[in-house]
Amino acid sequence: MHLRELALILGLSLVACGDDGGAGEASAGTTGTTGTAGTTGEASTGSSGAVSAETGEPTTGATGTGAVTTDGSGSGTTSSGEGTTGDESTGGPADAWEEFLGAREDHLRALAVPISACVASDDTQHPVFNGCIDWHSAVHATYALHAVYRHTGDMMYLEQAEAKLTPVGLAAELSLIEQGKLPQEVPYGYAWFLTLARERELATGATDLRPLALEIRDQLREWVDSRTPAQLEGGVLADDYQNLSWAVLNLWQWAEWTDDPELAGAMESLAKNALQSPGLDASCPFGQEEVDADDFFPPCLHRARLLVNLLPADARATWLAGWLPDVPVLTPIEMPAKAHISGLNFSRAWGLWSLYGATDDLAYRDLFLDHVITHLEHPQYWAEDYGQYAHWVAQFGVYAISQTYPQ
C-alpha cells in the first residue's frame, strides 16, 4: 500500500468504528473477554493493546525513509535531530537515521490520528477508559496522546486526553479497581496504566492519576510477588498479556519515578536472582525472536529490556556478553498473518532500542529503525480497520518512537 493512500485509510478507519465485531470486552465490573493467558483473540475480537520510555539519546542510523504524514505523502526530509552521527558515509545508515530524526514529529502526528479517534469513542461502559474497544487499549491510547503532546507541544493532543480524564470518572475507575473489578487487566493493562501515569506527570506535572496508580501498583506487585518459580519462568516466556517482564519493568520504572527504593530494590532483586538464570538464557535467546514471528509480545526482547535496565552495570555487561549474538539478525514482519501480531514490529523495537542503549552497537539501532519504518510504511496494519488494528497498534508505534527522545 502506498503512503499517499494514508489519508483515505484514516478516513475509512473512522467510518469503520464498531462495524468489525471488535467490541471484545464486557462492561466495567465484569471479567471481560481479553487478557487471558495463551489466547490469540485479537484476530477475532479486535481487542489488544499494550504497552515507557528509557533514558539514552540516539546517535546514528539505519535503513529508513521519509515521514509518514496524515496527507499520505512521504516527507523525505533530513535533519540532525537530537543525535550525533558516528557514521561518515553518505547515503548510508547515518543519513537514514538523520532522516528519521527529522521526520519523528510527522510520524507521531500520523500515528495520533487513529489514536485520537479511538480515545474519543465510547465502546464500553468504563467510566474513563471507554474508547478503543477495551480498557487497556484506551489506557495506552491516553498514554500515547500525552507522549505526542510532550514531543510536539501541540495542545490538541493533551486536550483530547483530558476530555476523558474527569475527576468524577477517575474516582469511579478507582472504585472499580479497589473492588477488584478488572482482574483481566492484571498484569498487562495495569502495567500500561503505570506508564500512562508517569507520562502524564512527565508531560504536564499533573498528579491526578496518582490515587489510581498507587492502587494499581499495590495490586500488580501483589500479583508479581505471588508467582511461584514455575510461574515466574512461564511469565518470562509468555508472549501474550501475561508477560512478566512487562509487569516488572513498569513496576520498577514507577518506583524510580516516585522515589520508592524499596519497590525498586525488590524488582531488581527479582531480576538478578530469578530472571537472569542460565536456563532462561537457553530457553529465550535473541535468535528465538526470528523463529517465533507470530507472537503478540517478543518475550526474549522483553526480558533483555528488563535485565539491561535493572541489573547493575557489571552484571549487565557480563550477561550481555554471554547472551547477545555475534551478528544480530531480526527480520521485520511485512504482512502480519493475524491482527494479534500486528504490533510486533513496534514492540520488538522497544527491546532493540534498549539493547542499543546498553551496547552502543549500531546494529541494534539499525534493527530498531528497520522495524519501525517497515511498519509505518504499512498503514493498513495500524490506521485501517478499527476492530483489528486502528484501536491499538499505533500506540505501540508512539511508544517506540518516544524512546528515541531524551527523557
C-alpha positions as CSV (number, residue, x, y, z in Angstrom):
1,M,0.0,0.0,0.0
2,H,1.4,3.4,-0.9
3,L,1.8,6.1,1.8
4,R,-0.2,8.6,-0.2
5,E,-3.2,6.4,0.4
6,L,-3.0,7.0,4.1
7,A,-5.5,9.9,4.2
8,L,-8.1,7.7,2.6
9,I,-7.3,4.9,5.0
10,L,-7.6,7.1,8.1
11,G,-10.9,8.3,6.9
12,L,-12.2,4.8,6.4
13,S,-10.9,3.7,9.8
14,L,-13.2,6.3,11.5
15,V,-16.2,5.2,9.5
16,A,-15.5,1.6,10.4
17,C,-15.7,2.1,14.2
18,G,-17.7,-0.7,15.7
19,D,-18.5,-2.4,12.4
20,D,-15.9,-5.0,12.7
21,G,-17.3,-7.1,15.5
22,G,-14.4,-5.9,17.6
23,A,-16.2,-5.0,20.9
24,G,-14.3,-7.8,22.6
25,E,-14.8,-6.6,26.2
26,A,-17.5,-6.7,28.7
27,S,-18.7,-3.6,30.5
28,A,-16.9,-2.3,33.6
29,G,-17.3,-4.5,36.6
30,T,-17.2,-7.8,34.7
31,T,-14.3,-10.1,33.9
32,G,-14.3,-9.2,30.2
33,T,-13.0,-11.3,27.4
34,T,-9.5,-10.2,26.9
35,G,-6.2,-10.6,28.6
36,T,-6.3,-14.3,29.2
37,A,-3.0,-16.2,29.0
38,G,-2.2,-18.1,25.9
39,T,-5.0,-16.6,23.7
40,T,-4.8,-15.1,20.3
41,G,-8.1,-13.4,20.4
42,E,-7.0,-10.2,18.6
43,A,-7.8,-11.5,15.2
44,S,-11.4,-12.4,16.1
45,T,-12.3,-9.9,18.7
46,G,-10.2,-7.0,17.6
47,S,-9.0,-6.3,21.2
48,S,-5.4,-5.8,22.0
49,G,-3.1,-3.2,23.2
50,A,0.0,-2.9,25.1
51,V,2.5,-1.3,26.3
52,S,7.9,3.5,29.0
53,A,10.5,5.5,27.5
54,E,14.0,4.9,28.7
55,T,16.9,7.2,29.0
56,G,19.6,7.4,26.4
57,E,20.0,9.6,23.4
58,P,20.5,8.1,20.0
59,T,23.5,8.6,17.8
60,T,23.5,7.3,14.3
61,G,21.5,5.5,11.6
62,A,20.0,2.5,9.7
63,T,17.7,1.8,6.8
64,G,14.9,4.3,6.7
65,T,12.5,6.5,4.8
66,G,10.8,9.8,4.9
67,A,8.0,10.7,7.3
68,V,4.5,9.2,7.0
69,T,2.2,12.1,7.1
70,T,-1.5,12.4,7.5
71,D,-1.9,13.6,4.0
72,G,-0.3,10.4,2.8
73,S,2.9,11.9,1.5
74,G,6.5,11.0,2.3
75,S,8.5,13.9,3.6
76,G,11.9,12.7,2.6
77,T,13.5,15.4,4.8
78,T,16.7,15.1,6.7
79,S,17.8,16.7,9.9
80,S,20.4,16.3,12.6
81,G,17.6,15.8,15.1
82,E,18.6,15.1,18.6
83,G,21.6,12.8,17.9
84,T,25.1,12.9,16.6
85,T,26.5,10.9,13.7
86,G,29.3,8.4,14.1
87,D,29.0,7.1,10.5
88,E,30.8,9.2,7.9
89,S,29.2,7.5,4.9
90,T,26.9,9.4,2.5
91,G,23.5,8.0,1.7
92,G,24.0,5.1,4.2
93,P,22.8,4.3,7.7
94,A,23.7,7.6,9.2
95,D,21.8,9.5,6.6
96,A,18.8,7.3,7.2
97,W,18.9,7.8,10.9
98,E,19.2,11.6,10.5
99,E,16.2,11.4,8.2
100,F,14.2,9.5,10.8
101,L,15.1,12.1,13.5
102,G,13.9,14.9,11.2
103,A,10.7,13.0,10.5
104,R,9.8,11.9,14.0
105,E,7.2,14.6,14.7
106,D,5.4,13.8,11.4
107,H,5.4,10.1,12.3
108,L,3.9,10.8,15.7
109,R,1.2,13.1,14.2
110,A,0.3,10.4,11.7
111,L,0.1,7.7,14.4
112,A,-2.0,10.0,16.5
113,V,-4.9,10.2,14.0
114,P,-6.3,6.7,14.8
115,I,-5.3,7.1,18.4
116,S,-7.4,10.3,18.7
117,A,-10.3,8.7,17.1
118,C,-10.4,5.7,19.4
119,V,-10.0,7.7,22.6
120,A,-13.0,9.8,21.5
121,S,-15.1,6.7,21.1
122,D,-17.5,5.2,23.7
123,D,-17.1,1.5,23.1
124,T,-17.5,0.2,26.7
125,Q,-19.1,1.2,29.9
126,H,-15.9,2.1,31.7
127,P,-16.1,5.5,33.4
128,V,-13.0,7.0,31.7
129,F,-11.2,4.4,29.6
130,N,-14.2,3.5,27.5
131,G,-12.8,4.0,23.9
132,C,-10.5,1.8,21.8
133,I,-12.7,-1.3,22.3
134,D,-11.1,-2.3,25.6
135,W,-9.8,-0.8,28.8
136,H,-6.1,-1.5,28.3
137,S,-6.1,-0.1,24.7
138,A,-7.9,3.1,26.0
139,V,-5.2,3.4,28.7
140,H,-2.3,3.2,26.3
141,A,-4.0,5.4,23.8
142,T,-4.3,8.0,26.5
143,Y,-0.6,7.5,27.2
144,A,0.2,8.0,23.6
145,L,-1.7,11.3,23.4
146,H,0.3,12.6,26.3
147,A,3.6,11.4,24.7
148,V,2.7,13.0,21.3
149,Y,1.8,16.2,23.2
150,R,5.1,16.2,25.0
151,H,7.1,15.7,21.8
152,T,5.2,18.1,19.6
153,G,4.0,20.7,22.0
154,D,0.6,20.6,20.3
155,M,-2.1,21.2,22.9
156,M,-4.7,19.4,20.8
157,Y,-3.5,16.0,21.9
158,L,-3.5,16.9,25.6
159,E,-7.0,18.4,25.3
160,Q,-8.2,15.1,23.7
161,A,-6.9,13.1,26.6
162,E,-8.1,15.5,29.3
163,A,-11.6,15.4,27.8
164,K,-11.9,11.9,29.2
165,L,-9.8,12.3,32.4
166,T,-12.6,13.9,34.5
167,P,-12.4,13.8,38.4
168,V,-15.7,12.0,38.6
169,G,-14.7,9.4,36.1
170,L,-11.3,8.9,37.7
171,A,-12.9,8.4,41.1
172,A,-15.3,5.8,39.5
173,E,-12.4,4.0,37.9
174,L,-10.6,3.9,41.3
175,S,-13.6,2.4,42.9
176,L,-13.8,-0.4,40.4
177,I,-10.1,-1.2,40.8
178,E,-10.3,-1.1,44.6
179,Q,-13.2,-3.6,44.3
180,G,-11.1,-5.9,42.1
181,K,-13.4,-5.5,39.1
182,L,-10.7,-5.5,36.5
183,P,-8.9,-8.9,37.0
184,Q,-8.5,-9.3,33.3
185,E,-6.2,-6.3,33.2
186,V,-3.6,-7.9,35.5
187,P,-0.7,-7.7,34.6
188,Y,-0.9,-6.2,31.2
189,G,-3.3,-3.3,31.5
190,Y,-2.2,-2.4,35.0
191,A,1.4,-2.2,33.8
192,W,0.3,0.1,31.0
193,F,-1.5,2.4,33.5
194,L,1.7,3.0,35.4
195,T,3.3,4.1,32.1
196,L,0.4,6.4,31.5
197,A,0.5,7.9,35.0
198,R,4.3,8.5,34.7
199,E,3.9,10.0,31.2
200,R,1.1,12.4,32.4
201,E,3.3,13.7,35.2
202,L,6.3,14.0,32.9
203,A,4.3,15.8,30.2
204,T,2.1,18.0,32.4
205,G,3.1,17.8,36.1
206,A,-0.5,16.7,36.9
207,T,-0.7,14.1,39.7
208,D,-4.5,13.3,39.4
209,L,-3.7,9.8,38.3
210,R,-1.7,9.0,41.5
211,P,-4.5,7.5,43.5
212,L,-5.3,5.1,40.7
213,A,-1.6,4.4,40.1
214,L,-0.9,3.6,43.8
215,E,-3.7,1.1,44.0
216,I,-2.7,-0.4,40.7
217,R,1.0,-0.5,41.9
218,D,0.0,-2.4,45.0
219,Q,-2.2,-4.9,43.2
220,L,0.3,-5.5,40.4
221,R,3.1,-6.0,42.9
222,E,0.9,-8.5,44.9
223,W,0.5,-10.4,41.6
224,V,4.2,-10.4,40.9
225,D,5.1,-11.4,44.5
226,S,2.6,-14.3,44.3
227,R,4.3,-16.0,41.4
228,T,5.8,-19.4,42.1
229,P,9.2,-20.3,40.4
230,A,7.4,-22.1,37.7
231,Q,5.0,-19.2,37.2
232,L,8.0,-16.8,37.0
233,E,9.6,-18.8,34.3
234,G,6.3,-19.2,32.4
235,G,5.6,-15.5,32.7
236,V,9.0,-14.5,31.3
237,L,8.4,-16.8,28.3
238,A,4.8,-15.7,27.9
239,D,4.2,-14.0,24.5
240,D,0.9,-12.5,25.5
241,Y,-0.9,-10.4,28.1
242,Q,0.6,-12.5,30.9
243,N,4.2,-11.5,30.1
244,L,6.0,-11.0,33.5
245,S,8.9,-8.8,32.2
246,W,6.5,-6.1,31.1
247,A,4.9,-6.0,34.6
248,V,8.2,-6.0,36.5
249,L,9.8,-3.3,34.3
250,N,6.8,-1.0,34.7
251,L,6.8,-1.5,38.5
252,W,10.5,-0.7,38.6
253,Q,10.1,2.4,36.4
254,W,7.2,3.6,38.6
255,A,9.4,3.1,41.7
256,E,12.2,5.0,40.1
257,W,9.9,7.8,39.1
258,T,8.3,8.1,42.6
259,D,11.5,7.6,44.5
260,D,10.4,4.3,46.1
261,P,13.7,2.5,46.8
262,E,12.0,-0.5,48.5
263,L,9.9,-1.3,45.4
264,A,12.8,-0.7,43.0
265,G,15.1,-2.9,45.1
266,A,12.6,-5.7,45.2
267,M,12.2,-5.7,41.4
268,E,16.0,-5.5,41.0
269,S,16.5,-8.5,43.3
270,L,13.8,-10.4,41.4
271,A,15.6,-9.7,38.1
272,K,19.0,-10.6,39.5
273,N,18.1,-13.7,41.4
274,A,15.3,-15.3,39.4
275,L,15.0,-13.8,35.9
276,Q,18.7,-13.8,34.9
277,S,19.0,-17.6,35.1
278,P,21.1,-19.6,32.5
279,G,18.0,-21.7,32.0
280,L,16.1,-18.7,30.7
281,D,19.1,-17.7,28.5
282,A,18.9,-21.1,26.9
283,S,15.1,-21.0,26.5
284,C,15.0,-17.5,25.3
285,P,18.0,-16.5,23.1
286,F,18.0,-13.4,20.9
287,G,17.6,-15.7,17.8
288,Q,14.3,-17.1,19.2
289,E,12.5,-13.9,18.1
290,E,13.3,-14.6,14.5
291,V,11.8,-18.1,14.9
292,D,8.7,-17.0,16.8
293,A,7.3,-14.4,14.4
294,D,3.7,-15.0,15.4
295,D,3.7,-13.5,19.0
296,F,1.8,-10.7,20.5
297,F,4.8,-9.7,22.5
298,P,8.5,-10.6,21.9
299,P,9.3,-12.3,25.3
300,C,13.1,-12.7,24.8
301,L,13.5,-9.0,23.9
302,H,11.2,-8.0,26.8
303,R,13.4,-10.0,29.1
304,A,16.5,-8.3,27.7
305,R,14.9,-4.9,28.1
306,L,14.2,-5.8,31.7
307,L,17.7,-7.0,32.5
308,V,19.6,-4.2,30.9
309,N,17.6,-1.7,33.0
310,L,17.5,-3.5,36.3
311,L,20.9,-5.3,36.6
312,P,23.9,-3.5,38.0
313,A,26.3,-2.3,35.3
314,D,28.9,-5.0,35.8
315,A,26.3,-7.8,35.9
316,R,24.6,-6.3,32.8
317,A,27.8,-6.3,30.8
318,T,28.5,-9.9,31.8
319,W,25.1,-11.0,30.9
320,L,25.0,-9.2,27.6
321,A,28.4,-10.6,26.6
322,G,27.0,-14.1,27.0
323,W,23.5,-13.6,25.6
324,L,24.0,-11.3,22.6
325,P,24.7,-13.0,19.2
326,D,27.9,-12.1,17.2
327,V,25.7,-10.7,14.4
328,P,22.1,-9.9,15.4
329,V,19.5,-10.8,12.8
330,L,15.8,-10.0,13.1
331,T,13.6,-9.6,10.1
332,P,10.6,-7.1,10.3
333,I,7.2,-8.6,9.6
334,E,5.9,-7.2,6.3
335,M,2.4,-8.8,6.3
336,P,1.1,-9.9,9.7
337,A,-0.8,-13.2,9.4
338,K,-3.3,-12.1,12.0
339,A,-4.2,-8.9,13.9
340,H,-2.8,-10.3,17.1
341,I,0.8,-9.9,15.9
342,S,0.4,-6.6,14.0
343,G,2.1,-4.6,16.8
344,L,5.1,-6.9,17.0
345,N,7.4,-4.8,14.8
346,F,6.9,-1.9,17.2
347,S,7.2,-3.9,20.4
348,R,10.3,-5.6,19.1
349,A,11.7,-2.1,18.5
350,W,11.3,-1.3,22.2
351,G,13.8,-4.1,23.1
352,L,16.1,-3.3,20.2
353,W,16.4,0.3,21.4
354,S,17.2,-0.9,24.9
355,L,20.0,-3.1,23.5
356,Y,21.3,-0.2,21.5
357,G,21.4,2.0,24.6
358,A,23.1,-0.7,26.6
359,T,25.8,-1.6,24.0
360,D,26.2,1.4,21.7
361,D,26.2,-1.1,18.9
362,L,24.7,0.5,15.8
363,A,23.4,-2.9,14.6
364,Y,20.6,-2.7,17.2
365,R,19.7,0.9,16.3
366,D,19.6,-0.2,12.7
367,L,17.3,-3.1,13.5
368,F,15.1,-0.7,15.6
369,L,14.8,1.7,12.7
370,D,14.1,-1.1,10.2
371,H,11.2,-2.4,12.3
372,V,9.7,1.0,13.0
373,I,9.9,2.2,9.4
374,T,8.7,-1.1,7.9
375,H,5.5,-0.9,10.0
376,L,5.0,2.8,9.4
377,E,5.1,2.1,5.7
378,H,2.2,-0.4,6.1
379,P,-0.6,1.8,7.5
380,Q,-3.2,-0.8,6.7
381,Y,-1.8,-2.5,9.8
382,W,-2.2,0.4,12.1
383,A,-4.5,3.0,10.6
384,E,-7.2,0.9,8.9
385,D,-9.8,-1.4,10.4
386,Y,-10.8,-0.2,13.8
387,G,-11.7,-3.6,15.2
388,Q,-8.4,-5.3,14.1
389,Y,-5.7,-2.7,14.1
390,A,-6.6,1.0,14.4
391,H,-7.7,0.8,18.1
392,W,-4.3,-0.3,19.4
393,V,-1.3,-0.7,17.1
394,A,-0.5,3.0,16.6
395,Q,0.1,3.3,20.4
396,F,2.9,0.8,20.2
397,G,4.5,2.9,17.5
398,V,4.3,6.1,19.6
399,Y,5.9,4.2,22.5
400,A,8.7,3.0,20.2
401,I,9.4,6.5,18.8
402,S,9.1,8.2,22.2
403,Q,12.1,6.2,23.4
404,T,14.4,8.0,20.9
405,Y,13.8,11.3,22.6
406,P,15.7,12.5,25.7
407,Q,13.7,11.6,28.8
